[in-house]
Amino acid sequence: MIPSIPRSSAAKFTYAAYIFVFFVYLFAPLIAVSVFAFNDSQFPSLPWRGFTLDWFLSSAGRTGVGRTGLFFDNGLMSSIGTSTKVAIIVTLISVTVGTTNAFLLERMNFRGRGILYVVMLWPLVIPGVILGVSILQFMSTIANGLEDFFNIRIDFMRPGLPLVIAGQFSFIATIATLIISARLRKFDIELEEAALNLGASHWMAIWTVTLPFLRPSMIGAGIISILMSFENFNTTLMLVGSDAPITIRVFTAMRDGVSPVINALSLVMMFAMATLAIGLMFTGGSKDQGK
């Protein structure tokens, strides 16, 4: 709605009501999950039975109440570590490849560039389940063929963390490429030419001039990559092995019955992801303004 256009009281009330309902719809489930993480009940639902930190800090052997809090649940903590490891690897590879792709698509003129750009976007429009199944079938076919004909066993082509990383990378790298390309498109190429005129090599000009300009977008791409890696479920489900990331662990746990520990985990993850995103965005923004 354009603020300069005169509006009636009814229009203003309707607009305000719409904004209120929208934010209630957006945040009410998150607030409910957060509140019930502190409910002293075996089930994350009403009635409210009192405040407790058991679902975070309780150890069944220590307290004798039969509860195991989030930080004493070895399975969940191990899954968080697995997701963190996957997210870091996927982010590093995606930002590196995304930066390279950005230079390729924005700086190079070659036949088929438009087709390459469209093909790069395919993983974003293909459903995650189909993407995961396709990668699994492709890798398994190669692994089975090598084992049958050459007696060579390649474990990283079997379901497990390497395939999870490959599956997540297949679409997260595209997102990183789009973010970094948008920033590179705004870069003034004359800055590089000035560095070359001052005696810098082409690679030195890119390292000292272009990459610092791209740093905010690379940080932003890294943030998005971490968040998308942590929350990904469909593709990961098709490729996971014995080491389950947190999304798969939560899915398995909820099939056995909802526990307030899941609420506690959700609250910790929301806080951690929000802190990471806000902190790195402010860091990237301050660096950008300094330039």
Secondary structure, 3 states (H helix, E strand, C coil): CCCCCCCCHHHHHHHHHHHHHHHHHHHHHHHHHHHHCCECCCCCCCCCCCECCHHHHCCHHHHCCCCCCHHHCHHHHHHHHHHHHHHHHHHHHHHHHHHHHHHHHHHCCCCCHHHHHHHHHHHHHCCHHHHHHHHHHHHHHHHHHHHHHHCCCCHHHCCCHHHHHHHHHHHHHHHHHHHHHHHHCCCCHHHHHHHHHCCCCHHHHHHHHHHHHHHHHHHHHHHHHHHHHHHCCHHHHHHCCCCCCHHHHHHHHHHCCCCHHHHHHHHHHHHHHHHHHHHHHHHHHHHHHHC
